Amino acid sequence: MKLVWLIAVIASVLVGPTASAVPGPWEQPAANLAEQIAEILGPGQARLTIQNLSTIPTDQIPVVRLLLEQDLKTRGVAASGAESANTIRVTLSENVRERLWVAEVVEGNQSRVAMVRVDRGTAQQAQQTSDLTLRKQTILITSEAVLAMLETQDNLVAVEPEEIVVYSRAAGAWQARKRIAIGQKKPLPRDPRAVIVPSPDGDGFSSFLAGMSCSGSYRPAQPEGEWTVHCTESDDPWSIGGPSSGPASAAAAPAIAAVPPKAFYNAARNYFTGMVVPDPGVELPPFYTAASIPRSDGAGWLIGGIDGKIQVGENGALKPIAGARDWGSDFAALHTGCGAGTQIVVSGSGAAANDSLRAFDLPAQEAIPASAPLAMDGTVAALWTAPDGKSVFAVVRGADNRNEVDRVTALCN
């Protein structure tokens, strides 16, 4: 009996943990994903990384890794931790209906994707960590069209099609205190656009619209401060993509962009040409909207092309985003601290009389809803990220020439 016991102990040490010793829920999806990866990669070595954006407990991630490594090995793929020309980036994510495991397989300059959908089953599940609720607060209501707006310590600065308007508080409401003509000499596009960003010292702003640029500075005076604003003709690139940096997760906060990005704008066609400075590392197509987003290995560019395609530019390549068919032409990055830390807030597609905004997670190349739609009282005409990245602003055009500027924030569930 002692001999039998000793043999059993030795065998258990030599064999070590196996897939059969691992709790069952992850066995089948791991096998299915490994099979797809092996079909893409073929026999060889690859560096395996796993990012968990789901409610799978942290202590289960080593189990998932073990299963993937074993299943890959049986198919001729060695998941080595050493430097390799090939990389397998696995993202574990989920929505309210199902889990989604996405593997991005990178071979040199080529990148392909494998996906496995995992049924949540009938067992009670913890709520998805990236779930959040969008909330809105109306900042300004005006009969004039607002193209862009900036909050300062004591004022609001709004860009209208033909004027820069400075608002100050009076009797508990924002009142237009100063209007400065922009002085365009060329006709505006049918759907004019603009951006406004704070100056580096925080005491002024820069604004861009078709064929023009404006700069403003605030000078304290008695009894109240005074704004000086100058506008000139310009074809300089516009500041785009939201704030220059923002947290990617609770554990890490890589910079989205060390230098605030700028893009050249085609005033005659009312879109960006695709030329961006500094160089984003990938050739971008002409686009209507862009957002700089954190990725696990740096930063990526989310692009809403003039052809309606939503793509992400990263690692020197453009990749299509699945699940973005119902996106409108406006989106903005929102650094919530929920789930992965950064979500994309998107307007609805089409010109609905009553639009909506919704937040999405972007693990790998799949857009996954992270919030319920937030109803808006009209059509979203513009959407941009606040300078601190913690909120987005939406211009909503309603009936009777009503223009509403809303601040949209998120509450983690």
N, C-alpha and C positions, 0 to 999 in steps of 0.2 A: 504493500500500500504506500509506504514511504517513497518507493521508487516511482510509482505512478504519479504521486503528488509532485515530486521533484521535476519529472518530465513535463507536467502541466505548467508549472511555474516557469520553467525555462522557455517553453513554447510561447507563453504569453508575453514574455520579455522580448523574445526575438521577433515575434510578429508585430507587436506594438498595436497602436490604435488602427482600426480598419473602418471601412465604410459601414460595415454591419454593426459596429459598436456605436455608431453615431446616431442620434435621434433622427427619425425617419423623414420629417417634412422636406428636407433639403436634398435628399438623395436623387430623386427623379429630375428636378430642375437642374441640378448640377450636372447630371449625366447628359441631359439634352443640350445644355449650353456647351459643355465640353465637346460634344459631337459636332456641333456647328462650327466651333472654333477650329477644331482639327480639320474639318473640310476646307476651311479658308486657308489655314496656315500650312497644313501638311506636316510631316515629321520634322522635328528640329527642336530648338530651344526658344524660349521667350520669357521675358520678365513679366510677372503677374502682379498687378496691383488691384486692390478692392476698395471701393468707396461705398459706405453704407448711408443711404438717404432714406431708409425705411424704418419701420418699427421693429425690425429684427433686433433682439437684444445684442448688445456689444459682445457678450461672452459667447454668442453663437457664430460670430464672424470667423474665428479660427476653425470652427467646424466646417463652415462653408468653404473656406480656403482648402482645407484638407481634402474634402470631397472633390473639389475642382482639380487639385493637383493630381489626385489619384486617377480620376477619370481621364484627365489629359494624358497622363503617363501611359495608360493602357491603350491610348490611341496614337502613341508615338511622339507626344509633345512634352518636353521636359520644362516644367515651370521653374526656371532657375532664378535665384535672387541676384545673380551677377549681372553685369552689364551685358546687354544683348542687342543685336540689331532689330529684333522683333519685340513688340510690347503688346500685352493683353491688359486692357484697362476695363475692369468689371465694375459696373455701378448697380447697386441693389436699391431699387426705388419702388414706389407703390402709389396707387390712387385709392379712391373710396371703394373700388370694385375688386381690384386685383393687385398682386405684386408684379413688377416687371424687372427682370434682370437683363441688363444690356452689356455686351462685351464689344469694345472697340478694339479691333485687331490691326495693329500698325506694323507694316513691313516696309521699311525704308520710307519712301514718300507716299506709299499707298495706305489707305485706311478703309477698312470695311467693318460692317457692324453685324453682330448676331444678337438675337433677342429671344427671350423665353418668358412667356406669361405664366405666372404661378397663381393658381386659385387660392384664395384666402381660406377656403373650406368653411365648415359650419361652426367651428370653434370660435368663441369670442376672442376678438383681437383688440390689442391696445390701439388707441387712436393714432393715426399717422402723425409723426413728429413735425412734418412740414406743413400740416394743415394750418390755415390762418383765416382770419376774418378781415375783410377790407371795410374801412370806415371813411366817411367823407365829412368834411367841414366846409361850408360855403364861406369864402373869403371876400368875394366881391361880386356885385351884380350891377351891370351897366347896360345901356342900350347900344353902346358902341362895340364893334368887334374887337376882341382882344387876341393878339397873336402870341404874346408871351408876357410873362410877368415875373418880377423879382421882389422878394421880401427883404427889406433892410431893417435895421433896428427900430426906426421910427416911421418908416414910409413904405409904401408900395410903389414900384415903378412898372408901369404897363406900357407895352408896345402896341400901338394901334396901327392900322394901315398907313396913316399919314401923320401921326403925332406920337411923341413920347409924353406920357401923362404921369405926373407925380401926385400920389394920393397921401393925405395925412389924416389922422383921426380928429373928428370933431363931433361932439354930442354922441359919442359911442359908436360912430360909423365912419367908414372911409369916405372922404370927400376929395374931389379933384382940386388940387391947389395950384398946379402949374402945368401948362401945356406948351410943348415945344414942337414946332413944325419940323418934320424930317426933311422936306424939300426935295422929294424925288423929281427927277426930270424925265423919267421914262415911265410908261404905263406899268402898273403892277400886274402880276399874274392874276388869273381868275380866282385862284384860291391862295392868297398871299400867305407867306410863312415868315417866321422870325425866331431868333433866339436871343436871350439876354443872360449874361453871366456876371457874377460879382468881380470886381477888380481884385488883384492880388492883395492889396492893402485893406480890402473890406470896406473902403469908404467911397466906393463908386461902382460903375458898371460899364460893360461893353455890350453893345447890341448889334445884330446883323439882320438885315432883310434885303430883298432883291435890289442889288446894285448900290446899296448904301450901308454905312456903318455909323453908329453913334456911340459916343462915350460921355459919361457923366461923372461928376465928382461932387461930394457933399462938403460944404464948408460951414462949420459952426458959426453962428452969428447970434446977435441978440435982437429980438427976444426968441427967435427960432432959427433953425438952420436954413441954409440956402443951397439950392442945387444949381450947378452950371453944366449945361449940356451942349455938345457940339456934334453936328452930323455932317458927313461928307460922302461924296461918291466913292465907292470902293468895290473891288473884286477880290478882296482878301478872303481867305478861307474862314469858315464859321466854326466856332467851338461846338462840338457835338459829343454825344455819348454819355452825358451826365457827369457826375463828380469824378475827380481824378483818381479816387481810391475808395475802397469800401470793404467791409469784412466779408470773407467767403464762408466762414463758419465760426462757431463758437471757439474752436480750438486754433484757428489760423486766420490771419488777416493779410493775405498777399495783396500787393498793390494791383489795381486794375490797370493803371497806366501811370508811369512815373512822370510823364509830361502830358498835360491835358491835350487830347487829340483835336485836330481841326480838319475839316473837309471842304473841298472846293465845291461851290454851289453854282449850278447853271441857272441863272435868273430867267433866261428865255424859256427854259423847259420846266422850271420849278422842281428840280431834283438835284441831288448831289452826284457829281460825275464819277465817283469811285476813287478819286485821288485823295489820299489822306496823309497828313503829316502829324507826328513822325510816321515813318513807314510801318504799317501794321504787320509786315512779314508775309502778307498774302495779297494777291491781286484781287481787288474788290470790284464788283460790277456796279453800274449806276444804281443808286438806291434812294429810297424816300426816307427811311428811318434807320437809325443804327443805335446800338447800345453796347458799351464795353462791359463785359461780364467776367467774373473770376472763374477760372477753371482749376482743376486739381494740379496742373503743371504750369500755371501761369495765368494768362489772360486770353480771352477770345472776343471776337467781334460778332455780334448778332446783327444780321442785315435783313432789312425788308426791301427787297429789290423792286424796281419799277415794273418787273414782270410778275409781281405778286408772290414770288418765291421767298420763303424764309430760310436763311442759311446761316451757319456759324463758320467763321474763319478762325482756324487755330492750327498750330503745327504746320504752317505753310500751305494749308489746303482749305477749300470751301466744302462744307458738308451740309446736306439737306437736313432740315428739322421735320420730323414726323409729328403729327398731331397738331399742326398749326393751320389746318385748312380753314377754320372759322375765325382766324385772326383778322382784325382790321388793319389799316395802314399805319396806325400809331401804337407804339409800345415804349416802355421805359423801365429801366432797372430800379428795383426797390430793395434796399438793404434792411431786411426785417429782423435778422437774428433768429428767425424761425427756421426749423429744418436745416437746409443747406446754408442758410444765412442770406442768400440773395435770390429773389424771384423776379420774374418779368411780369409787369402789369400791362394788359393788352385790352384795346378797345374791340368791340364786336365788329364783324364784317358787315358790309352793306351800309346804306344810309338810312338807318332806322330812325323813326321819329323819337323813340326812347331807347337810347343806347345803353350799354353796360360796360363795366370794367371787370376783369378777372385776372387773378394772379396764377402764374404757372411756374413749376420747377422745370429745370432743363438739365437733367442728368444725361450725359452723353448726347444723343441726337433725337431725344424724344421729349416733347412738351407734355407735361403731366399737370392737370389742374390741381392747384394748391388751395383754392378758395372757391366759394360759391360766387356767381356773378353779382356784382354790385350795380343796382339799377341807377341810371342817371336820368335827369329830367330834361332830356333833349339829345342832340347828337354831339358826340365828342369830336371837337374840331382840332384840338391840339393836346399833346401829352408830353410832359418832360419831368426829369428827375430834379428834385430840389438840391441845392448846393451841398447839403450835408448828407444826401443820399438816403435819408430816413423817411422821406415822403415823396410823393409825386404830385404834380399839379395837372389838373385837367380843365380845359376850356370847354364848356358845354353850351351849345347854341340851341335855345328853345323857341317856343312860339312868341309872336309879338316882339321880335327883335330883342329878346332877352338873352344876354350873354352872362354866364355864370362861371366864376373861377373857383374851383373846389380843391382843397388839399385832401389827398387820399393817403391814409396811413394803414398800418396792419396791426392786428392783435393776434398773438400766438394762442392757439387753442390747446 
